């Protein structure tokens, strides 16, 4: 890596972290002012709430921080004539944007990777602390369909992946085949492990000599493959805070049950494609910024670019919410705008130099 590239990356990362933490403190501070009286008295829970809210705010703060840091970096280098000096040494504008763009892409990819983890449930955990004084919450009296089974949970804890008083009604051709009851169960691997199980199988009655009900008892059995607790809980509550792996599993589950999948698709596309708008905007903005301060008002330019960034981010956020409510297709709301930005950024990169 060349010296000028290291210098640009170091300057960009410094500005990024300053902007990122400033916006994080602002978001969490405003939230605490509105929810302070609702917080539990436990200091541990208060710290956890702040931590989860900080994690949740990353969804809004990080994309803007990526763009704002680029604007600050470039404008500050314009004011000190550093960009002009680099150009005078034969470094092209395309070479100058590469370290900024690649760094912004790495930050964005890292954020997308976080959505593969429990990071996606930060908002739910913070809400649980406010409502229940605990990270996890239990859902009661659930009845859902899974393939040929109708599954009843008396109580489900999706965080602990535990359920109590489970009943599985197996139905085939509108005829009840069997009833499986378990005192408790845990989701491990890809299956539910049920304990203290009693299975009642209904026989086919042909005549009066046919056998009656067949009752079996087991200490432990496996059942309900790929029936994830998080999918169950979110389907029941009508919420769709899911990590990418859970969302993919939910998509498979919804497809198998012939349910509408637009919301699940929106979650997956929003978490994977939507953050990419930030590095694409960085490329577009840099290609159109004059590199000599005498040709522009840097303060006005910075304000203009910041306003455009917030405006575009707001439009994309609105489109994702419309897709989440099935107003428009998620492919049109999320993929199409990002593709358009990608085409504009490539055009700007190769022609506006």
C-alpha positions as CSV (number, residue, x, y, z in Angstrom):
1,X,0.0,0.0,0.0
2,X,1.3,3.4,-1.0
3,X,1.9,6.3,1.4
4,X,-0.8,8.5,0.1
5,X,-3.3,5.6,0.4
6,X,-2.4,5.0,4.0
7,X,-2.7,8.7,4.7
8,X,-6.2,9.0,3.1
9,X,-7.4,5.8,4.9
10,X,-6.1,7.0,8.3
11,X,-7.7,10.4,7.8
12,X,-11.0,8.8,6.7
13,X,-11.2,6.3,9.6
14,X,-10.4,9.1,12.1
15,X,-13.3,11.2,10.8
16,X,-15.6,8.1,10.5
17,X,-15.2,7.2,14.2
18,X,-15.6,10.8,15.3
19,X,-18.9,11.1,13.4
20,X,-20.1,7.6,14.3
21,X,-19.6,8.0,18.0
22,X,-21.1,11.6,17.9
23,X,-24.2,10.4,16.2
24,X,-24.4,7.3,18.5
25,X,-24.3,9.5,21.6
26,X,-26.9,11.9,20.2
27,X,-29.3,9.0,19.3
28,X,-28.9,7.2,22.6
29,X,-29.0,10.5,24.6
30,X,-32.3,11.5,23.0
31,X,-33.7,8.1,23.6
32,X,-32.7,8.1,27.3
33,X,-34.4,11.5,27.8
34,X,-37.7,10.0,26.5
35,X,-37.5,6.7,28.3
36,X,-35.6,7.5,31.5
37,X,-38.7,7.2,33.8
38,X,-39.6,3.8,32.2
39,X,-36.2,2.2,32.9
40,X,-35.9,-0.4,35.6
41,X,-34.1,0.6,38.8
42,X,-31.5,-2.1,38.3
43,X,-28.2,-0.5,37.2
44,X,-27.3,-3.7,35.3
45,X,-30.5,-3.5,33.3
46,X,-30.0,0.2,32.6
47,X,-26.5,-0.5,31.2
48,X,-27.8,-3.4,29.1
49,X,-30.6,-1.1,27.8
50,X,-28.0,1.5,26.8
51,X,-25.9,-1.1,25.1
52,X,-28.8,-2.6,23.1
53,X,-30.0,0.8,22.1
54,X,-26.5,1.7,20.9
55,X,-26.4,-1.5,18.9
56,X,-29.8,-0.7,17.4
57,X,-28.9,2.8,16.5
58,X,-26.1,1.5,14.3
59,X,-28.7,0.7,11.7
60,X,-29.3,4.4,11.2
61,X,-26.0,5.9,12.2
62,X,-23.5,3.8,10.4
63,X,-24.6,4.5,6.7
64,X,-24.7,8.2,7.3
65,X,-21.4,8.1,9.2
66,X,-19.7,6.4,6.1
67,X,-20.9,9.2,3.9
68,X,-20.4,12.1,6.3
69,X,-16.8,10.9,7.0
70,X,-16.1,10.9,3.3
71,X,-17.4,14.5,2.9
72,X,-15.4,15.8,5.9
73,X,-12.3,14.0,4.7
74,X,-12.4,15.3,1.1
75,X,-13.5,18.9,2.1
76,X,-10.7,19.2,4.7
77,X,-8.2,18.0,2.1
78,X,-9.5,20.5,-0.4
79,X,-9.2,23.4,2.1
80,X,-5.5,22.4,2.9
81,X,-4.8,21.9,-0.8
82,X,-3.7,18.3,-0.1
83,X,-5.7,16.9,-3.0
84,X,-4.2,19.4,-5.4
85,X,-0.8,18.5,-4.3
86,X,-1.5,14.8,-4.8
87,X,-2.8,15.5,-8.3
88,X,0.3,17.5,-9.1
89,X,2.4,14.4,-8.4
90,X,0.5,12.5,-11.1
91,X,-2.0,10.7,-8.9
92,X,-5.3,10.6,-10.8
93,X,-8.7,11.3,-9.3
94,X,-9.6,7.7,-9.8
95,X,-6.7,6.5,-7.7
96,X,-7.6,9.0,-4.9
97,X,-11.1,7.7,-4.5
98,X,-10.1,4.0,-4.4
99,X,-8.8,4.0,-0.7
100,X,-11.9,5.9,0.4
101,X,-14.3,3.7,-1.5
102,X,-12.7,0.4,-0.5
103,X,-12.6,1.4,3.2
104,X,-16.3,2.4,3.1
105,X,-17.1,-1.0,1.4
106,X,-15.2,-2.9,4.2
107,X,-17.1,-1.0,6.9
108,X,-20.4,-1.7,5.2
109,X,-19.6,-5.4,4.7
110,X,-18.7,-5.6,8.4
111,X,-22.1,-4.1,9.2
112,X,-23.9,-6.6,6.9
113,X,-22.0,-9.4,8.7
114,X,-23.4,-8.2,12.0
115,X,-26.9,-8.9,10.7
116,X,-26.0,-12.6,10.6
117,X,-25.8,-12.5,14.4
118,X,-28.0,-11.7,17.4
119,X,-27.1,-8.0,16.7
120,X,-30.4,-7.9,14.7
121,X,-32.4,-8.4,17.9
122,X,-31.0,-5.5,19.9
123,X,-34.2,-3.5,19.5
124,X,-36.3,-6.3,20.8
125,X,-34.0,-6.9,23.8
126,X,-34.1,-3.2,24.8
127,X,-37.9,-3.2,24.5
128,X,-38.2,-6.3,26.7
129,X,-36.1,-4.5,29.3
130,X,-38.5,-1.6,29.3
131,X,-41.7,-3.7,29.3
132,X,-40.7,-6.7,31.4
133,X,-37.5,-5.8,33.2
134,X,-35.8,-8.7,31.5
135,X,-34.0,-9.3,28.2
136,X,-36.2,-12.2,27.2
137,X,-40.0,-12.3,27.2
138,X,-42.3,-15.3,27.0
139,X,-45.2,-15.7,24.6
140,X,-48.3,-17.6,25.8
141,X,-51.0,-19.6,24.0
142,X,-49.6,-20.1,20.5
143,X,-51.3,-22.2,17.9
144,X,-49.4,-22.5,14.6
145,X,-49.4,-24.8,11.6
146,X,-46.2,-26.7,10.6
147,X,-46.6,-29.0,7.5
148,X,-49.2,-31.6,8.7
149,X,-49.0,-30.5,12.3
150,X,-50.9,-28.0,14.3
151,X,-48.6,-27.0,17.2
152,X,-49.7,-25.5,20.5
153,X,-47.3,-23.9,22.9
154,X,-48.6,-22.9,26.4
155,X,-45.5,-20.8,26.9
156,X,-42.6,-20.0,24.6
157,X,-39.3,-18.3,25.4
158,X,-37.6,-17.5,22.1
159,X,-34.3,-16.3,23.7
160,X,-33.8,-19.5,25.8
161,X,-35.4,-21.6,22.9
162,X,-37.6,-23.2,25.5
163,X,-41.3,-24.1,25.5
164,X,-43.6,-25.7,28.1
165,X,-46.8,-27.7,27.7
166,X,-46.5,-28.6,24.0
167,X,-49.2,-30.3,22.0
168,X,-48.7,-31.5,18.4
169,X,-51.9,-32.4,16.5
170,X,-51.0,-34.4,13.4
171,X,-53.7,-34.0,10.7
172,X,-53.7,-35.9,7.4
173,X,-56.5,-35.3,4.8
174,X,-58.5,-33.4,7.4
175,X,-58.4,-36.4,9.7
176,X,-56.7,-36.3,13.1
177,X,-54.0,-38.9,13.2
178,X,-52.2,-38.4,16.5
179,X,-51.7,-36.1,19.5
180,X,-48.3,-35.7,21.0
181,X,-48.0,-33.9,24.4
182,X,-44.8,-32.9,26.1
183,X,-44.2,-31.1,29.4
184,X,-41.3,-29.1,28.0
185,X,-39.1,-28.9,25.0
186,X,-35.9,-27.2,23.8
187,X,-34.8,-26.2,20.3
188,X,-31.3,-27.7,19.6
189,X,-29.7,-27.9,16.3
190,X,-32.5,-28.1,13.8
191,X,-35.1,-30.0,15.9
192,X,-37.2,-29.6,19.0
193,X,-36.1,-32.0,21.8
194,X,-39.3,-32.9,23.7
195,X,-39.2,-34.3,27.2
196,X,-41.8,-36.4,29.2
197,X,-43.8,-37.2,26.1
198,X,-47.1,-38.9,25.7
199,X,-48.2,-39.8,22.2
200,X,-51.8,-40.8,21.5
201,X,-52.4,-42.4,18.1
202,X,-55.9,-42.7,16.7
203,X,-56.5,-46.1,14.9
204,X,-58.5,-46.6,11.8
205,X,-61.8,-48.0,12.9
206,X,-63.1,-50.7,10.5
207,X,-65.4,-52.7,12.8
208,X,-66.1,-53.2,16.4
209,X,-63.1,-55.5,16.8
210,X,-60.7,-52.8,15.7
211,X,-58.1,-51.7,18.2
212,X,-58.7,-48.6,20.3
213,X,-56.4,-45.7,21.0
214,X,-52.7,-46.5,21.1
215,X,-50.8,-44.6,23.8
216,X,-47.0,-44.4,24.0
217,X,-44.8,-42.7,26.5
218,X,-41.2,-41.5,25.9
219,X,-38.7,-39.7,28.1
220,X,-37.3,-37.8,25.1
221,X,-38.1,-37.5,21.3
222,X,-37.2,-35.2,18.4
223,X,-39.9,-33.4,16.5
224,X,-40.7,-30.2,14.5
225,X,-37.6,-29.9,12.3
226,X,-36.6,-26.3,11.4
227,X,-39.4,-24.9,13.4
228,X,-37.3,-22.1,15.0
229,X,-38.5,-20.4,18.1
230,X,-37.7,-16.9,16.7
231,X,-39.8,-17.6,13.6
232,X,-42.7,-18.8,15.8
233,X,-42.5,-15.8,18.1
234,X,-42.3,-13.2,15.3
235,X,-45.0,-14.8,13.2
236,X,-47.3,-14.8,16.2
237,X,-46.6,-11.2,17.3
238,X,-46.6,-9.9,13.8
239,X,-43.0,-8.6,14.2
240,X,-40.2,-9.2,11.8
241,X,-37.0,-8.5,13.6
242,X,-34.9,-11.3,12.3
243,X,-31.2,-12.0,11.7
244,X,-30.4,-13.0,8.1
245,X,-30.0,-16.8,8.9
246,X,-33.4,-16.8,10.8
247,X,-35.0,-14.7,8.0
248,X,-33.8,-17.3,5.4
249,X,-35.2,-20.1,7.5
250,X,-38.5,-18.1,7.9
251,X,-38.6,-17.7,4.1
252,X,-38.4,-21.4,3.7
253,X,-41.0,-22.0,6.3
254,X,-43.4,-19.4,4.8
255,X,-43.0,-21.0,1.4
256,X,-43.7,-24.4,2.7
257,X,-46.9,-23.2,4.3
258,X,-48.0,-21.1,1.2
259,X,-47.8,-17.9,3.2
260,X,-46.9,-14.4,2.0
261,X,-43.1,-14.0,1.9
262,X,-42.8,-10.3,0.9
263,X,-42.0,-9.1,4.4
264,X,-39.4,-11.7,4.9
265,X,-37.8,-10.9,1.5
266,X,-37.8,-7.2,2.5
267,X,-35.9,-8.0,5.7
268,X,-33.3,-10.1,3.8
269,X,-32.8,-7.5,1.0
270,X,-32.8,-4.6,3.4
271,X,-30.0,-6.1,5.5
272,X,-27.9,-7.2,2.6
273,X,-28.4,-4.7,-0.2
274,X,-29.7,-1.4,1.4
275,X,-26.4,-0.6,3.3
276,X,-24.5,-0.6,0.0
277,X,-26.0,2.8,-0.9
278,X,-23.5,4.5,1.4
279,X,-20.2,3.6,-0.4
280,X,-22.0,4.1,-3.8
281,X,-22.9,7.6,-2.8
282,X,-19.3,8.2,-1.6
283,X,-18.2,7.4,-5.2
284,X,-20.8,9.6,-6.8
285,X,-20.1,12.6,-4.5
286,X,-16.3,12.4,-4.8
287,X,-16.5,12.3,-8.6
288,X,-18.4,15.6,-8.7
289,X,-16.5,17.5,-6.0
290,X,-14.2,20.3,-7.4
291,X,-10.7,19.6,-6.0
292,X,-9.7,23.3,-5.7
293,X,-11.3,25.4,-2.9
294,X,-11.3,28.6,-5.0
295,X,-14.0,27.1,-7.3
296,X,-16.5,26.4,-4.6
297,X,-17.7,27.3,-1.1
298,X,-16.6,24.3,1.0
299,X,-19.1,25.0,3.8
300,X,-22.0,25.3,1.5
301,X,-20.8,22.3,-0.5
302,X,-20.6,20.2,2.7
303,X,-24.1,21.2,3.8
304,X,-25.5,20.4,0.3
305,X,-23.9,17.0,0.2
306,X,-25.1,16.2,3.7
307,X,-28.6,17.2,2.9
308,X,-28.6,15.1,-0.3
309,X,-27.3,12.1,1.7
310,X,-30.0,12.4,4.3
311,X,-32.7,12.9,1.6
312,X,-31.6,9.7,-0.3
313,X,-31.3,7.7,2.9
314,X,-34.8,8.8,3.8
315,X,-36.2,7.8,0.4
316,X,-34.6,4.4,0.7
317,X,-35.9,4.0,4.3
318,X,-39.4,4.9,3.2
319,X,-39.3,2.5,0.3
320,X,-38.2,-0.3,2.6
321,X,-41.1,0.4,5.0
322,X,-43.6,0.4,2.1
323,X,-42.2,-3.0,1.0
324,X,-42.4,-4.3,4.6
325,X,-46.1,-3.4,4.6
326,X,-46.6,-5.1,1.2
327,X,-47.4,-1.9,-0.6
328,X,-44.7,-2.5,-3.3
329,X,-42.5,-5.4,-4.2
330,X,-39.3,-5.6,-2.2
331,X,-37.2,-6.1,-5.4
332,X,-38.5,-2.8,-6.7
333,X,-38.2,-1.0,-3.4
334,X,-34.7,-2.1,-2.5
335,X,-32.7,-3.8,-5.3
336,X,-33.7,-1.4,-8.1
337,X,-32.7,1.9,-6.3
338,X,-29.3,0.3,-5.3
339,X,-28.8,-0.9,-8.9
340,X,-29.6,2.6,-10.2
341,X,-27.1,4.1,-7.7
342,X,-24.5,1.6,-8.8
343,X,-24.9,2.5,-12.4
344,X,-24.6,6.2,-11.7
345,X,-21.5,5.6,-9.5
346,X,-19.8,3.6,-12.3
347,X,-20.7,6.3,-14.8
348,X,-19.4,9.0,-12.5
349,X,-16.2,7.0,-11.8
350,X,-15.3,6.5,-15.5
351,X,-16.5,9.8,-17.0
352,X,-16.4,12.5,-14.3
353,X,-12.7,12.5,-13.7
